[in-house]
Amino acid sequence: MMSFFERDIKAVYSSKKVPKLQSPILICGFPGSGYVGKLAIDHIIEELKCVHLADIYSSSFPPQVIIKNTGTVELMKNILYYAKDSGGKHDFLLLTGDAQPVNSKVEYLLGEEIINMAKNFGVTQIITLGAYITGMFVENPRIFGVATDDNGLKLLNSYNVSRIDNGSISGMNGILLGIGKIHNINGISLLGETSGYVIDANASKYILKKLLSIVHLEINMEDLDKKAKDTIMLIKSIERRIGDKNASGDEVQQMVQKKQP
């Protein structure tokens, strides 16, 4: 009998009947610094009532299970959803997950698997959401971006996204853009300014608003607005405790751990 993990990556579709999508855009948000992209994509999935499409498992996800609010457990995985936008030119594939691979080779393999899945649905563009870490607390975070081509750069510029012109983007947010480019799928990455110390729903709110403008979507932001206000209150509390703001990173981290669940 073949092992479930005979391959490093295994995609399991929820139905044999796959949907036909119109020029879909793939939008991705993974767990990472501040959970900036993860909170944003999860909010879209909830508000658009997205349909589950597939689970993607990997032997390179952390060796643990996720405990659900029902008390049951599941293997760590990435999850692909879809939503049809009847009033627009594009449908959407939305990718979130419990973790990113801990092995760099499998990170590339997972990226290739996701891009191949996207190509099968005729994806025309990739947008990844993540964090731009500054180490500073800000109430009105800036949105930074990169693109795989000149048209993407023009798009970012037209929406007042600050262009990044050096450095690198680690993890799946970067890998998917790079592999997508090899496969002639253009993409952009939107990165929300965050300290890197807290789960930053405020940065998620700002990055999501920018994304919605770019893809011409409207959704209810109430729940994320509430979480963003909680983040701002946490930041103000930490700043008060720091006082002159000369506390070390370790001291700040200790404060954060006491304040967050």
C-alpha positions in Angstrom: 0.0 0.0 0.0 1.4 3.4 -1.0 2.2 5.7 1.9 0.2 8.9 2.2 3.5 10.7 2.3 5.2 8.8 -0.5 5.8 12.2 -2.0 6.9 15.3 0.0 3.7 17.1 -1.2 0.2 15.7 -1.5 -2.8 17.7 -2.7 -6.3 16.3 -1.8 -9.2 17.8 -3.7 -12.5 18.0 -1.8 -14.5 17.0 -4.9 -13.8 15.2 -8.2 -15.8 17.9 -9.9 -13.5 21.0 -10.1 -15.0 24.4 -10.8 -14.6 26.4 -14.0 -13.1 29.8 -13.0 -12.9 33.0 -15.1 -9.3 34.3 -15.3 -8.8 33.7 -11.6 -6.3 35.7 -9.5 -4.4 33.6 -6.9 -4.2 35.5 -3.5 -1.9 33.9 -0.8 -1.4 34.7 2.8 0.7 32.5 5.1 1.6 32.4 8.8 4.7 34.6 9.3 5.8 37.7 11.1 2.9 39.5 12.7 0.5 37.1 10.9 -0.1 40.1 8.6 -0.9 38.1 5.4 -2.6 35.2 7.3 -5.1 37.4 9.1 -5.9 39.3 5.9 -6.5 36.2 3.7 -8.5 34.5 6.4 -10.8 37.5 6.6 -11.4 37.5 2.9 -12.2 33.7 3.0 -14.7 34.2 5.8 -16.4 37.3 4.3 -16.7 35.9 0.8 -17.9 32.6 2.0 -15.3 30.9 -0.1 -15.7 27.3 -1.2 -13.1 24.7 -0.1 -11.2 23.3 -3.0 -8.2 21.3 -1.8 -5.9 20.5 1.1 -2.2 20.4 0.5 -0.1 18.3 2.9 3.6 18.1 3.3 6.1 16.0 5.2 8.1 19.2 5.7 5.4 21.0 7.7 6.2 21.1 11.5 5.6 17.6 13.0 2.5 18.4 15.0 -1.3 18.6 14.7 -3.6 21.5 15.0 -6.2 21.4 17.8 -9.5 22.8 16.5 -12.1 24.6 18.7 -14.1 21.3 18.7 -11.3 19.5 20.5 -10.4 17.4 17.4 -7.0 17.5 15.7 -5.8 17.6 12.1 -2.5 17.4 10.4 -0.9 20.8 9.4 -1.7 21.8 5.9 -2.2 24.5 3.4 -5.8 25.1 2.2 -7.0 26.3 -1.2 -10.4 28.0 -1.6 -12.2 29.6 -4.5 -14.7 32.4 -4.9 -16.6 33.5 -8.0 -17.0 37.2 -8.6 -20.1 37.4 -10.8 -19.8 41.2 -11.2 -16.1 41.3 -12.1 -13.6 40.1 -14.7 -11.8 37.7 -12.4 -12.7 34.9 -10.1 -10.4 34.2 -7.1 -8.3 31.3 -5.7 -7.3 32.0 -2.1 -4.5 30.1 -0.4 -3.9 30.0 3.4 -2.4 27.5 5.7 -1.3 26.4 9.2 2.4 26.6 8.4 5.2 27.0 5.8 7.7 24.2 5.1 10.7 24.0 7.4 12.8 22.5 4.6 14.0 24.8 1.9 13.9 22.1 -0.9 10.3 21.2 0.0 9.5 24.9 0.0 10.4 25.0 -3.6 8.5 21.8 -4.3 5.4 23.2 -2.6 5.7 26.4 -4.6 5.9 24.4 -7.8 2.9 22.3 -6.8 0.8 25.4 -6.0 1.8 27.1 -9.3 0.9 23.9 -11.3 -2.5 23.8 -9.6 -3.0 27.5 -10.3 -2.1 27.0 -14.0 -4.7 24.2 -14.3 -7.3 26.8 -13.3 -6.0 29.4 -15.7 -4.6 31.8 -13.1 -3.6 35.1 -14.7 -2.0 36.8 -11.7 -0.5 36.0 -8.3 -0.7 38.3 -5.3 1.1 37.4 -2.0 0.5 39.2 1.3 3.1 39.5 4.0 5.0 41.6 6.5 7.6 44.4 6.1 9.4 44.3 9.4 10.8 47.6 10.7 11.1 46.8 14.5 9.1 50.0 15.1 5.5 50.3 16.3 3.3 52.4 14.0 -0.4 53.2 14.0 -0.7 53.9 10.3 1.5 51.3 8.6 2.8 51.9 5.1 2.3 49.3 2.3 5.3 48.2 0.4 5.4 46.1 -2.8 7.4 44.3 -5.4 6.4 42.9 -8.8 7.6 40.4 -11.3 7.3 42.7 -14.3 7.0 46.3 -15.4 3.2 46.2 -15.6 3.1 45.0 -12.0 5.3 47.9 -11.0 3.0 50.4 -12.8 0.1 48.8 -11.0 1.7 49.3 -7.6 2.6 52.8 -8.4 -1.0 53.7 -9.5 -2.2 52.5 -6.1 0.5 54.4 -4.1 2.3 51.3 -3.0 5.9 52.1 -2.0 8.3 50.1 -4.2 11.1 48.0 -2.6 14.3 48.1 -4.7 16.7 45.9 -2.7 16.9 43.0 -0.4 14.9 39.8 -0.6 11.5 38.2 0.3 11.8 34.9 2.1 9.4 32.1 2.4 6.4 31.2 0.3 5.6 34.9 -0.4 8.8 35.2 -2.5 9.0 31.6 -3.8 5.5 31.7 -5.4 6.4 34.9 -7.2 9.7 33.5 -8.5 8.3 30.2 -9.6 5.2 31.9 -11.1 7.5 34.1 -13.2 9.3 31.1 -14.6 5.9 29.8 -15.7 4.9 33.2 -17.2 2.4 34.1 -14.5 3.0 37.7 -13.4 2.7 38.6 -9.7 3.0 41.2 -7.0 3.6 41.1 -3.3 2.0 43.5 -0.8 3.9 43.9 2.5 2.4 45.7 5.5 4.7 47.6 7.7 4.9 46.0 11.2 7.2 45.9 14.2 7.5 42.1 14.1 6.8 41.9 17.8 3.0 41.4 17.8 0.3 39.7 15.9 -0.5 42.8 13.9 -4.2 42.9 12.8 -3.8 46.6 12.2 -1.2 46.0 9.5 -3.5 43.3 8.1 -6.3 45.8 7.9 -4.2 48.2 5.9 -2.8 45.6 3.5 -6.3 44.2 3.0 -7.8 47.6 2.1 -5.0 48.1 -0.4 -5.6 44.6 -1.9 -9.4 45.2 -2.2 -8.8 48.4 -4.1 -6.4 46.7 -6.5 -8.7 43.7 -7.3 -11.9 45.8 -7.1 -13.7 44.0 -4.3 -15.8 45.2 -1.4 -16.2 43.2 1.8 -17.3 43.9 5.3 -14.3 44.9 7.4 -15.9 45.1 10.8 -14.3 42.1 12.4 -10.8 43.0 11.2 -11.4 46.6 12.3 -12.1 45.3 15.9 -8.9 43.2 15.9 -6.9 46.2 14.5 -8.1 48.4 17.4 -7.1 45.7 19.8 -3.6 45.7 18.2 -3.3 49.5 18.6 -4.3 49.2 22.2 -1.7 46.6 22.8 1.0 48.7 21.1 0.1 51.7 23.1 0.3 49.6 26.3 3.7 48.3 25.4 4.9 51.8 24.5 3.8 53.1 27.9 5.6 50.3 29.6 8.7 50.9 27.6 8.6 54.6 28.7 11.6 56.2 27.0 11.5 53.4 24.3 15.0 52.3 25.1 14.0 48.9 26.2 15.8 46.0 24.5 14.2 43.7 22.0 14.2 40.9 24.5 12.4 43.1 27.1 9.8 44.1 24.5 9.2 40.4 23.6 8.7 39.5 27.2 6.0 42.2 27.5 4.3 41.0 24.3 4.2 37.4 25.5 2.5 38.5 28.7 -0.1 40.5 26.8 -0.9 38.1 24.0 -2.6 34.7 24.3 
